[in-house]
Amino acid sequence: MPLAIGVGLRAQPPMSSEPNPRYGHEVSASDRTDCADRRDGRIEAEDVTSAAGIEEFEAWQMHLHGHRVIYHMAGSGPAVVLIHGMLNSSRHWRSVALALADRYTVIAPDLIGHGDSATPRGDYSLGAHATSIRDLLAVLGVERATIVGHSLGGGVAMQFFYQFPQRTERLVLVSSGGLGREVSPLLRSATLPGAAALLSLAGHPRLLSTLRLVGDRMRESGSRQGIYVQAIVRALQPLEQPGARKAFLHTLRAVIDMQGQRVSAQDRLYLLAGMPTLIVWGERDNTIPLAHGLGAHRAAPGSRFETLPRAAHFPHLEDPQGLAAALGAFLDSTEPARIEDGDWGGIVAPRAPRSRRQIVSTA
């Protein structure tokens, strides 16, 4: 039995068993399966046409280490991996992915415990997520990629670089976690005992339906606040499922406690010297302070820092055109890094002075 099987999840798959050169899998009609979706029992690739003429952000499924992993793909060219944040999914990258798909192969996975991927009892640490993405890319035949992460996904992206620098060509952090302690009080409060019961209420279908209606009407009336109400609905929707609620709490508590963010990459940002790095932040972000991004930019040698005036914490949803433009310009103007296994010691050594330990006798 193969370790992993990649299958498409389009509504009307072609009846063909020809090898698929884009994804490295042989995809036949019998291989294609449906995956239970929260609303209609089906995942379908959404047909949206970008300015470049790319029409699909295709949904695919892989059984990786016995667990279902959903990922979306579009385009062709050098690989760009888009990693979503907490309570988000790969679908939320659609507009950005399609804007890049004329020049790049865009791969956007649902992290384990998120979106339509499995919600097993297990490890939800940044390192575990990074390893799962490494394994997904390995099965797809992708040796190196530009790694882009939003919020929690930014922490996963940095962890991916730290664990697998030889697989990382560029790093992009979008309103990223892991760069300072401060974080939204709402997320801190979700780490408290009893949070599971509150999350169950927050994900109640009747509440979500009401909020969705309010958001739609606000947008129809021209109010930009409707975008944020709709973003809240998108964030809360996964909490309808008990498995997703548990996975969310495991993920959250791995990186946040009542004091704020528990995991920080600040002491290792110097490792990005020589790695093309872009840091992008929404100027209206009230979830993670913009100052975290600016501080990371100052600590990461050679990094670029850009802000998006129209965006808050979800630039890929609030200003996808602006984010896609920033990503495209960065990708087009930088050469991919190539770090080999033997290079890592030379990268770490300048900040790792050694000396013989002197043992002082207390006799």
Order of alpha helices (4+ residues) and beta strands (2+ residues): beta-beta-beta-beta-beta-beta-beta-alpha-beta-alpha-beta-alpha-beta-alpha-alpha-alpha-alpha-alpha-beta-beta-beta-alpha-beta-alpha-alpha-alpha
